[in-house]
Amino acid sequence: MVRLTPEVIENAPQYLNPVGQYELSLRDLKIPLIENLGATLNQFDTIDLTNNDLRKLDGFPYLPKIKTLYLANNRIASIALNLEQYIPNLDTLILNNNSLQVLTDIDALSTLAKLAHVSFVGNPIAMTKDYRLYVIHILPNLRTLDFNRITGKEREASNKIYKSKSSKKDKKKQKNINRFVPGEELPKQQVPRLTKKDAEAIKKVIKEAKSLEEVEKLTAILQAGQMSNLTGHENSSNSILSVVHIADLAHARAQELQSLLQELGQRQDKHRTALQILPRYMRRRAASYNIKRLPRSLRPLADPKTGSAKTKRPSRRYRRRPRDLLLSYTNRQRTIKWLKTHIWHAKRFHMNTFWNYRLAEKSNTKCIRPTYKALHERCLIHDMSYYGCIELEGNEEEIIEKLNQLFPLSKTNLTPKAKMYLSGKFEGQCLVYKPNTHECLTPISFMWMPSSDKQRRKLWLWCHPASYDALSEILLSLFDSPVVISTDEPPTKKQKSEDERSSVTITLLRDQQLARFRLIGPLSMAVLKHAFHPSMLPSNPIERNKAPLAWWSTETHSSDIHQQQLLFWNSTVSNTSTMMPNRIVSLVVRDPRVFTPVKPKLTIHSKTNSRKSEICPSSSIDLAKSPLWFEKYRTHCCEHKLATYQINLLRSKISTTDNTELQLNEEESQIPLILIHHHDQLLPMSKCESNRNDLGSGWDIILPNEWAQIFWISLIYSGARPIGQKELSLVAHETGEFQFPQEYPDTDAGISWTSKLESERLTNFSKCPPSKRPNFFINGIVSPFRPLWSTIVRDWATEYDPTHTVIPSHRFYVLRDRQHRSIDSLRQHLHSLVPIRISIKGKKGVIDNTTLIYLPSVDDLKTSQKTIVESRHHDQARIEERKMQKAKQSFRRGQTMVKLMEERSKNNEEGIIHNCDRKLLGAVTSGAFQFSHACCTGKGFIATGGLLTLLQQQQQKSKKPSARVIIRTTTSQYYRWALLEF
């Protein structure tokens, strides 16, 4: 304990509290007695004595300035009289959690005339009957009691009860109640009168006493007044020795024990949470909302209303049966589809729903820099099985003729009819347009099956899931097939056209038979060679026709073709940048579970030495033929696959522990694969010999869907680093590739993606407090959550050429062909957007997904070193709120800005490029820090009319396809200089 000395008062914290009173804090000092408060010199309005060991409220000097006393969590059992002589101006008194036992204990407060706020919460008197009415009667000037306002009805009830005669009798009875106060003297007991029988018994005991010790004990008994002890044992002197004098002790502690028992009973009746029952060292914040973190014995108390724990879905421990797990997984895939590697990703990635698929969004660990390092030095892997495949089978000429309607710009865009793709040795990429229009639908990848029979050719079209359904409907309509299709049917059911004249069959291979992985990085080939083990054909033709090789060693996959594929695989080709891009290589490999995983020792190859020593296979060599093109072979290798538990059981029977392969003989599966080499995704203007590198190079793997998880784990063990959608965007940003559908604003999928992104940003903006929301109206931003492309294109077309006839349709197109980007060609495409790339010029400035691109004025170009600041605009939201306030209309602060932005985004008739001091050219769709350039860069689009105006303004200063622009984010008023390339 600490005495309240002048030194303690001098060193105690002193401050101005939120109410504006000068406060002295004497908390948590275990002070037993109030003393020496005269050292305060009457300077404080409030004294805080919470969490101490006070027994009585007294010891105050004359302190007329004190208005508030905090005395909670003490042991105050009595209140001194005449407090009005020492603290006459006391207004607030907090006595929570003390030991006031009887209502008459607070009578001493009735002399404080200015006392208006009192609290006795946690005291025994607060549990008595008519407690509030009695306190209101004793303190007539009271306003609040226990932090609750006193009503007029309570005052009337108090006057009726405590002004009657019966109440006075009760008051006298309560005054006569004996109570025990720790530290005070015990009440004097009345000594009982001595009767004749007692006197005779005492004389008899004295006569029978034989020793001095017995005489002393008899004297102590007589002094204590214990006559019964003498009269009850008059026949035996030994009984005097067994007497225990506890009556006085029990009488003195009776009231204390009674109050202790009453307090224990009250605590049991109180509603306490299960977390409060635990000792402090076992309490966790997470247990307040997760009852599984509590001990099992306390879980039923987690819900105080029902008295039992909330019923939740049983944990995985209680539903670990494979049958139950598979049934649960199947039910969860009814609306949202899963990939074969979903379970593996769900344990390591944050999963999210994209395009009706449950895909890996981002890794659970920080992986931005490791991803960039693996992109440059090692290998990345991404599961692209959500891409859908459409198979066209029929006459080659008929397929090409019908598909020509989807490629109006075939002169500048290599389509499936190109000669280099018809042989089936290369995969092509192109843009698909809606039939007989210039509206872009989606980018696709396509590959022909190598075959000399032009009557039965197969064409695979790989499409993004955002536009898969639209492309399927268009193809079915082109080849006279039914418009209503179902992609959820089994893959063996083919949808044929009803017209017998059409010989083309369309098969939807989405989510059923084929999976696709993408390896990116310079060590992609090394990872493939470590993970895959090609099958070997026996030289003896009789053995070749035996299982398990008989199903694929037929005319569809002859021994010569297999030998050429093995020759390529066993060659020293490791630098993928020396190969021709989009080359297709087929291979039949063994089950990777047969081999024990070994930690790979991958090294970065030397580009200079590899270009001299490595010889790439000639394009005339046929490496593309594969049994994977045929459905019966895909089904065969999936049906005859051994389960993983069978492989583990066979491996457990092997006595040796070395890394030997498992001998399955005829039961071993042979899996056909198709490998597609893709080159770096750099800009065409950068693809010169000096700038060619492995950034973005790698291999795509097409394999049967049932083997996807097995090969995925094998590739991970071989050193590939998995990535999700967020890391894939980082790779696209580093390589300069435009992602679909995020950066295709002229497609239906791109428009729906932008609308979804706008709604999410608007929802997050509405959730922020009004004080934390950026005011876009002051910055002059009309549409902060998505760029209004159609309005920007229309305004610049009218600005550049007033005689230009604006297309009535709200759609526009993106000018992706670089041959049309000369000034003369651009003038013919005013109703279009031009893809651009920008980079920060200087050390200041940031480029993100909300960056806007502006046209600098002539004065800005002359004084480029000067800081450019946007002038402050009118706050339209505040103006509308003032109008509503004058009209006495109800409104919520902050919602007016959201409502105005929604109305403005829907209104496409008003101009947008002249809303700020500088003219708006376009916007950035993807921007971040680019590690390979060590600066902030971004990709986006600007209007063709704005680009022509920019080139005319700076044509004397720059002859390269670049120009200087100014940029700023939607939350900033400062412009920054940037370099624009197109």
N, C-alpha and C positions, 0 to 999 in steps of 0.2 A: 504494500500500500504506500501511497505517496501523500504526505501532508500538504495542505494547501497553504504554502508559504508565499511571502511576497516575491521570492525569486521565481517560483513556479508561475505566478501570475504575470510577471514581467516577461518571461520567455514564451508564454503561450501565444498562439496565433491570434492576430487581431486584424480584422478586415471589414470591409463594407459589404454586407450581404445583399442578395438580389432585391430585398424589400426596401433597401436604402437605409438600414439601421447599422450602426457601428457595433460589431459583435466581438465578444471575447469567447474563444473556444477552449474549454477545459475538458474535452472528451477523452474517454479511455485512459484515465489516470488512476482509477481505483481509489478515489478520495473518500475517506470514511466520514469526514465532518466538514461542514461549511464554516470557514474561519478566514480571517485576514482579508476579506473582500474590501476593506477600507483602502487597500493599496491600489485599487482601481481608480480612486479619486473621482468617482461618480462621472466617468467619461463614456460609459457604454450603455447602449439601449438594450442590448440582448446579451445574456450569458448562457452558454451551452454547457450543461453539466451532465450530458448523456453518458451512459455506460460507466458509472462509477459505483461506489459502495456506500451511499448515504443511507442512514437509518431514520433521520428526522429532518423535517424542513424547518430549520431555524438557523441562528447565527448570522443574520444579516445586519450590517450597520445601516446608517441612514443613507439610502441610495434613491433619491427621488427621480432620477433619470431612467431607471430600469423600467421597461415596458414588457419584456418577454423573458420567460425562464423556460429552458428545456431541461427537464429532469427525468427523461424516460430511461428505462432499463436500470433502475436503482432498487433499493430495498426500503423505501420510505414507508413507515407504518404509522406515523403520527405527524401532525402539523402543529407548530407552535402557535400560541395566542398572540394577539396584538401585532400581527404583521403589518397592519395599516400604519403603524408608527415608523416603520423602516422602509417599506416599499409601497408607498401610497398610490403610485401611478401604474401599478402592474395591470397590464391589459390581457396578456396571453400567458397561460400556464399549462405546460404539457407534462402530465404525470403518468404516461403510459408504462405498463409492465412494472408496477410497484406492488406494495403489500398492504394497501388500505383495506382493512377487514370489515369495518362497520360503517354504516352511512353517517353516523354522528362524528366520524373522524374528520369529516370535511367541514364541520360547523365553523371551524376557525377561519375559513375563507369568507365567511359572510360579512366580515368587516371591511373587505376590499371593495370599495364602492365602484371602482373603474374596471373591475375584472369582467371581460366580455367573452373570452374564448378559453374554454377549459376542455381537457381530454383526460379521461380515466380508463382508457382501453387497456385491458390486461390486468386490472385490479380485481380482487374478489368482490368488491362492492358493485362492480359492473354486472355481476350475475344475479344480484338480489332483485326481488320484486319491487316494482315502482321506483326503480333507480333513477330514471330520468326525471320523473315527476318530483322526487325529493330534492334533487340537485337544483331543479328550476325554482323550487320553493325557497331553498336556502340562498341561492344567488339570483335575485330578481332581475339584475341588469345583464344577465347572461344572454348572448346572441347565438353562439354555436356551442354544442356539447358533443364531444367525440367526433368532431369534424362534420357534424350534421346540423343544419340550421334548425332553431327552435321555432315551432309553429305556434299560432295563436290557440289552436285547440289544446295543445299540450299545456299552455299556461292556464287555461281555464280548468282543465282537469286537475292540475296541481293545486290551484286555489280551493277547489271543492274538497279535496281529500285532506290536505294538511292544515286547513284552518278550522277544522272541527275539533270537538273535545276529545274524541277517541284517538285522534292523531297525537294529541298531547300526551295521553297515557302511554301510547306506543313509544313516544320519544323518551319518556322517563325510563321505560323498560330497557330501551337500547343503551341509555347512559349507564345503567347499573350492570351491564354485561361486563364481566371480567375479561380482559384480553392481556396477552403476554407480548411485551415489547422487548426485543433483545437489547441488552445493555442496561435496562432499568432494574430497580430492586423488586424482589418478589413481594406480593401482597401479604400482609401479616395475617396469620391464621388465629382464630379464637381458640384459646385453650379450653378444653372441656372441663366442667366442674367435677370435683372429686367426690364420689359417693362413699358411704360407709363400707360397702363391700370392697371397693377398690383400696381404701385405706388399710383395711385388715389384711388384704392380700399382699400389699406392699410391705407391711410389717413382717409378715410371715416369710417372705422371700429374703428380706434383709437378715432375719435371724438364721436362715439356712445357708447364707453365704459363708464360705470357709476360707477364701483367699482374697488377697487384695485386688487381683485382676477382676474377680466377679463383682466386687464392690464398685470398681470404676465403670464396668459395663452397666450395672444397675443405675448408676448416676447418669450416664449418657441417655439411657432409655427414659428416665424420668424427665430429663431436660427436654427431650424431644416430644414428650406427651404421649408416648405409646403405652397406654394403660392396658390395652387389651392383650399385649404381648406378655404382661406380667400375670394377669388374672387367668389367661388361658393355659399357662404352663406352671401352675403353682406346685405341682407334685414332683417336678424334676428340675434340678438346677442346671442340668446339661442342656435343656431346651433353650436356655437363654443364649447359649453360644451360637445357635443356628438361626437367629433372627437377622433378617436383612432389612435395613431401613431405606426403602425406596418410595415411600409414600410422598415425602416432600418432593423428591425428584419428579415423580409422575405428575403430581399436581402442578408443579412449576412448568412442566413441558406439555401439559395437556392441550393448551390452545395452539401451541406450535405444531404438535403432531396433527391436530385436527385440520389446520390450514394446509399442511403438507398433503394429507390425504385428499382434501378437497381439490387441491391443485392437480394432483395426479388423476383424479376422476374427470376433471374438466379437460385435461389434455387428451384423454382417451376418447372423449366425445367429440373433439374437434376434428374437422375434415382436413387431414393432412395427406399430401401426395406421397406416393411410394418413394420418390426421390428424397423427400425430407426425412423419411424414416431411416435412410441409410446414414452411416457415419460420414463425416466430411471427406475423409480420404478416399471413399468409394464413389463419390458423386462425380458425374460427368455431365457436361452440358448436352451432349448428344442424346443422353438417356431421357431428356425431357420430351422428346418427340419420337424416340425409337425405344419401345418397351423391351425389345430384345437385348438391350444393353443392361437391363436390370437383372438381378438374381431371379431365378424361377419362382421362389417363394413369394416375391413381392409383385410379380407381374399381374396377378388378379386385382391388385389395388391400383393399377395404372389408370383406370377410368373411375373416378370417384362417383359419377352419376349412376352407373349401372353396377359398380362393384366388381366387375370382371373385365378382363382384357379384351380389346377389340379383336374380332376374328379376322385374321388375314390369311392370305394364301400360304399354305404350308411350305416350308423351306425345301430346298432341293434335296436335303438329306432324307426327307420323308417321301419323296417321289423320284427315287433314284432308279427305279426299274426301267430298263430300256424301252419296254413296251409303253409305259406311261409317258416317258420323255418324248418318244417319237410321236405319240398321239397329241401331246401338248404342242409340240413344234408344228405339226400339221395343222392344227386348229388356228394357230397364230399366223399361218401363211395364207389364210383365206382371202384377206384383203390386201395385205402388204407382202410382196414376194421376197424370198430370201435367196441368196446365192449359196452355192455349195460350201463356200468358205465362211459362211456367216458366223458359225459358232466360234471358229478360230479368231475372227476379227472382233467379235463381241467381247472377248476377254481382254483385248489389247487396245481397242479403239472406242471413241465415242461414236455411237451409231445414230443415224438420222434418216429420215424418209426423204428420198429424192426420186421423182418420176415413178412413183408407186413401187419403189424398191427400198429395202432397208440396207443402206450402204454405210461403209465406214467413212465418217466425216473427218476426224483428226485423231492423231495418236494420243494416248494417255500421258505420254512424256513429252518434254520439250524437244522438238526435233527439227527446227527450221535450219539451223546451221549443219547438223548431221545430214539432213536431206541434201543440202547444197553440196556438201563434201562428197557424199555418195554419188551425186549426179556428175561430178567432175572426175572422181577418182575410182569409184567402185561401181555398184549396180543397184538400181531401184527396181521394185516389182509392184505392179498394180493389177488387181483383178478387174478385167473389163468384160466379164461375163454378162453384165447387164446390157451390153450392146446386143441387138437382135440380128439374126441372120434370116434372109429370105432367099429361098432357092428357086430359080427358074430353070425348068428342064423342057427342052423341045428343040425345034428347028432354029439354027443359029441366025439365019437371015430374018426369020419372023421375029425373034427376040430383039434383034438390033433395030428392025423397022419400027416396032411398037415403042421401044425405049427412046427413039429419036425425038419424040414429042416432049420428053423430060429434059432435053439438053438443047435449048435454043441457041446458046452461045458455044456451040461445038467447035467453032473455028479456033477459039482460044482456050478451050477446055478439053483435055483428053478424056474421051468417053469410052465405054466398053467396046466400041467399034474400032478403036485404034489397033494397028497391026501388032504393036509390041505387047498388047494385052491379050490378043486373041489366041496366042499360042499357050497361054496359061502359065508362063514362066515368071510373070511379074504381077504384082497387085497394084491397082490404080486407085486414085482418089479424085473425086470430082464433086461438083455441086449439082443437086437435083432441083429443078424448077417445076412449078405447077404446069400441067399440060397446056401448051400453046400460050403461055404467058411468060413474063419476065420476073415473076414473084418467086424468090428463092424459098425452097422448102427445107432442105437439109443437106449437109455434106455426107457423102457415103464413101465406103471402100468396096471395091468389087474385085473379083478374081474368077477367071474361067477355069474349068476343069480341063487339063490337057487331054485332047482326044482328036483323032483324025476324022471321026464320023461327025459331019456337020448336021446330020439329021437329029442326033441325040446329044446335044451339048448341055452342059450345066453351068449356071452362073450364080455365084453367091454374092448377095448385096448385104453389107454390114451397115447398120443404121443405129443412131442414138435412140434410146427409148423415148425421148421427148417427142420424136416425130415418127416413131415406128408405125403406129396405128394409121396415121395419115398416109404414109407411103404405101402401106399394105392396101388400103382402100383404093388408092390411085392405080396401083398395079393390077388389082383385081378388076377394076373397071376397064383398064386398057386391054386386058386379055379376055374380056367378056366373061368374067367370073362374078359370082354373087357379091353384092355390096356388103351384106351382113356377114361378118366373120367372127370367129371365136379363137383367140390365141391361147386359151386355156385348155384346148383339147390335146390329146396325146399326139406326139409327133408322127405316129404312123398313119394318122388320118390325113390324107392329102385333100386339099380343096381344089377340085378341078372345075373348069368352066362347063356350063351346061351346053354351050354351043359345040357341036361335034366338029365344026370346021376349025376350031382353035386347037392346035396340038401342043400348046405350051401348058405345062403343069406348074402350079405355084404351091410350094410347101413352106410353111412357117416353122422355122427351127428355133424359135425363141424359147429360152428357158428349159429346153427339153434335152437336146442331144449334144450341143456344142458349147464348150467353154473357151474363153480367150483370156490369156495373160499377156501383159506387156512388160518387157525388161528394158530398162533405160540405163545407160552408162557405158563406160569404156570396157568394163569387165563382164559384159553381158554374155559374150561367147565363152569366156572362161567358166562362168557359172553354169551355162548349159552343158559344157563338157564334163563338169564335175557331177552334175545331177543326173544326166541321161547316159544310159549304156545301150548302144544300138544292138539290135538282134543280129545274129550271124546265121546266114543260110549255109547248110551243109553242102559240100561239093557233090555228094552222092545224090542223084535225083530221086532214088527210092526213099532215102531218109528224109528228103525235103518234103515229100508228100505226106509224111506222118505228122500227127499232132505233136506239139501245138502250132507247127508252122504251116500246116496244110491249108488253113483257112485264108491265108493272105499270100502265100507263095504260089500264086496262080498267074493267069495271063494278065490280070490287072496289076501285078507287081512282079515283073520278071526278074530273073537273077541279074541280068545286065544292068537294069535300072538300080537295083539294090547295090551292086558293086560300085556304081558311080556315086551313089549317095554316101556309101561308106568311105570312098576315096576322099570325098570332100570333107567328111566329118573327121577323118584321121589326119587331114592335112594340117599344116601349121598356121592356118588362117586364124588370127585372133584379133587383129585390128579391123573392126567392122567399117571404119571409114574408107577403107580401100575397096570395098565391095560396091557393086552397083545397087542403088537404093531400090527398095520394094522387090528384091529378089525372093522367090519362093523356093524353099528347100523342104522336101518331105523326108520323113524318117520313121522307121518302126523301132521302138525301144522296148526294153524289158521292164518288168515291174520294179520300181525303185525300192520297194520294201524288201527285196531280196538281199540288198546290200546294206551292210551296217553303216550308219552315218559316220563320216570322218570329217573332222574340222578341216576346211579348205585352206590352202596356202596360196592365195591369189596375190599376184603382183601386177603393178602397172607396167604395161608394155612400153617399149620405146618406139615412138612413131617413125623416127628417121630410119631405124634399122628394119622395122617391119615392112616399110614400103619397098625396100630394096630386095628383101629376101622372100616376102610372101607373094605368091602368085594367085590371083583370084580366078575362080573357075570361069570358063568362057560362057557367054550367054547362049551358045549353041547347045551346051550340054543340058540334057533334060534331067532336072532334079525335082520337079514339081509333082510327079505322079504319086498318088497316095491312095491306099484303100479307104481313107477317111471320107472320101467322096461318096461312098456307097453305104446305104443305110444298113444292109444286112451285116456288113463287117463292123460298123459302129455298135450295132446291137449285140453281136457275138462277143466282142471283147468286154462288154459291160455285163452280160449274163454269166460269163465264165470267170468272173473276178472272184478271187478268194477274199473272204472277210479278213479284217485286220486281226481279229482275235485268233483266227486259224493260223495266220502267219506267226503271231507271237507264241502260239502253242508249239508250233514246229521249231521255232528258234530256241525255246526253253529246253528242248530235248537234246540240243547240241551240247556236248561236253566241253568242247574247246571254247576259249574266250577270245581268240584272235578274230580279226576282222575278215572272216571268210564269208563268201556268199552262200546263201541258202539254196540248196539243191531241191528244186520243185519238179524238175523234169517235165513231164507232160502236163502237169497242172499249172505251170507258169504261164502267165498271160503275156501277150505281145500287143502293144498299144501303138496304133498309128498316130503320128503327129504331123502337123504342118507348121513350119517355121517361116516367118516373113520378116525380112530385114527392112527396117525403116531407118532413114538417115536423119541427120541433124535437121532441126526445124528452123534454121536461120532464115533470114529474109533472102529473097532471090537476089537482091542487089549485093548481099554480103557473101554469096556463095561463089567466091572466086577461090583459086587454089591456095592463096595465102591465108584465107580465113576459114578453110574447111577444118573441122575438128569433130570430136566425138560428142559434143554437147547435144544431147537429145537422141543420139544414135542408140540402136538396140535391136531387139527381136520381139516379134509377136508370136505367141504359141497358141495354136488351135488344137484342141484335144477333145475326146469324149467327155461329156459332162459328169458322168459317174466317177471318173478318175481325177476330177479337178482338185479335191482336197488332198489326195495322196501326192500328186505332183507339186501342189503348192507347198506342202511341208518339206518335200525334198529340195525345192528351190530355196526355201528359207534356210535349211541346213547347209546349203551350198554357199551362202554368203550374201544373198539378195536381201535388201532392206525394204520391208513393205511400206506402202504409203496409202493415204486416204484421199478424199476429195480436196481437202485444204492443201495438202502437200502436192497434189497434182496441179493445182493452180499456181503454186510456187514454181514448179518445173516449167509450166507454160509461160510464166512471166520471165524466167531466165532464158528460155529458148526463143521468146518472141512470138509464140504461136497464139492465134486467136481461138479461144475456147468456144465450143458450142454447148448450150444455147446462150451462155452468158454474154458473149460478144458477137452475136448475130442479131442485131436489132430489127432487121428487115424480114425476119421469119416469124411464123406464128408461135413457134416454141420460144423464141427470144422475147416476143411481146408478153407472153404469159409469164415467163421468168421475171421480167422487169416489173410486171404488175404484182406478182407475189412478193418480190423484194421491197417494193414500195409500201405494201400493206404491212410488212414486218417492221420496216423502219418507222412508219407512222404510228404503229402500236407502241413501239419502244419510246418514241417521242412523247406520246400521250401519257405513258406511265411515269415519266420524269416529273418532279415538282416544277411548278411554274418558274421558280427562281433559278432552276438549273437548266432550263430550256434555252437554246440559242435563239435569238430573235432574228429570223431570216428576213423579215420585212425591212428592218433597219439596214441590213447588208444589201438589200436590193435583189434578193434571191426569190424568184417566183415559184419555181418547182425544185425544192431542195432534195427530194427523195428519188427522183428519176428525171432524166433529160427529156424534154418534149421535142423529139426528133422531127416529127412532121411539121411542127410550127417553125422550128429553126430553118428547115429546108425551104419552106414556103416563103418565109420572110427574106432569106438571102436571095432566093430566085427573083423576087420582086425588087429587092434592093439593087442587085447587079444589073438586071435588065427589066425595066418597068414594062416593056412591051411583051414580056414573057407571059404566055398563057399558063396559068397554074392548073395542074391536073386536079380535077375535082375529087379524086380519091384521096383518102388520108394516108395511103400507103406510099412508101418511097422505096428506093433500092440502094444498095451499097455498090460502089464502083470498085470491084476487086481486081479487075484486069489492069495490069500496069501499062499496057500498050495504049490505054485510053486516058492516060494521065498527062498528056501534053496540053498546052493551053488551048489549042484549037479543038481538041477532043473534049476537054472539060466543058467548053461552052455549049456543047450539045447535050450535056448531062447535068443541067442545073438542078433537076429534081432528084438529086442523089446525095449520098454521103461518101466521103473518102476516108478510108482507114489510115490512121497516122500513128506515129510514136513520138513521144516527147521525153525530154530529159532536162533536169534542172541545170541552169547555167549559173554557177556560183555555189557558195556554201549554204546560203539561206534558202528556205522553202521546203515544202513537203508536197508530195504527190500521193493522193489516195483515190478511193473510188468515188469521192464526191467533188473532185477537182473540175473546175470549169475553165475553158480556154477562151481568151479574149483577143481582140485585134488591137494592137498598140496604135496610138495616134502618131502623127508626125513629130510632135513635140516630145513624145516619149522616146522616140528613136534618137533624137538629138541629145537628150539628157538621160542617157540610159543608166547613169550612176545614181540618179535621184530616186528616192523611195516614192512609189506610186500608191496612193491611198484612195479608196472609194469613198465618196461623200456619203454622209448620213442621210438615209431616206426616211420618209414618214412611216410611222408605225400604224399600219392600217388596222391591226387588231385593236390597238388602244383607241383609235378613233371610233371604231364600231362599238366598243364597250361604252364609251362616253355617250354616244347617241342612245344606246339602249338604257343607260342610266338616266338620261334626261327624260326618256319616254316611260320611265318606271317599269322597265321590263326586266325580268329575272335572267341572270346569266352567271356562268361559272368562269372564274378567271383562268385563262389559259386555253379553254375550249374554243374560244373565238378564233384564235390563230389556227388551230387544227381545222376548223370548219372552213375558213377562208382558203387555206391551202388545198383542201379537197375540192372546193368549187373551182379554183383556178386551174387545177390539173385536168378537170373535165372540160374546161372551156378552151378549145383549140383555135378560136377565131381571133383572139387578141394577139397582137404582136409581142415578141419576147426579146428580140435582140437589142432593142434600144432602152431597156429598163434600167441599165447601169450607165455609168459615165463612159465606158468602153463597150464596143459592140461585141456581142457574144458570138463566137465562132462554132463552138461545139463543146464536147465534154469528154472526160476520161472514164472508161468503163472498168479499167483494171490498173491500179497504180500502187507501187510499193518500192522499197529499197531493193535495187538489183545488185547482188553481190559481185557478179562478173564485171560490172562497170563501176562499182564503188560509188554509186550515186542513185538518187531517186529517179525512176523512169515510169512511164505509163503508156498504155495503149488506149486508143479511143477513136472518135470520128469527128469530122468537121464538115460543114456544108460545102458543097462544091462552089457556090457563089462566094462564100467567105474565103475559100482558098484562092480563087481567082483574084479577089480584091487584095489579099495578102501578097500574092506574087507580083501584082502590078505595083504595089507600094514598095516592095523591096527587090525589084528585078535588077537594079543596077548594083546592088551590094552582094548578091548571092546568085551564082549560076548553078549550084548544086540543088538537088531536090530537097532543100531544107530552108527554113525561115525562122525568124525570131518572133515569139509570141509572148504574151503575159498570161499568167495563170493565177488562180486563187481558189481556196476551198470555200465551201458554203458557209462556214462559221467564221471566216476571217474577212477583214476589209483591206488587207494588204495584198498587192499584186507582186508577183515574182517573175523574173525573166526565165524563159525556157526555150530550148531548141526543138523545133518541130521538123520531123522527117516523114515523107510520104512516098 
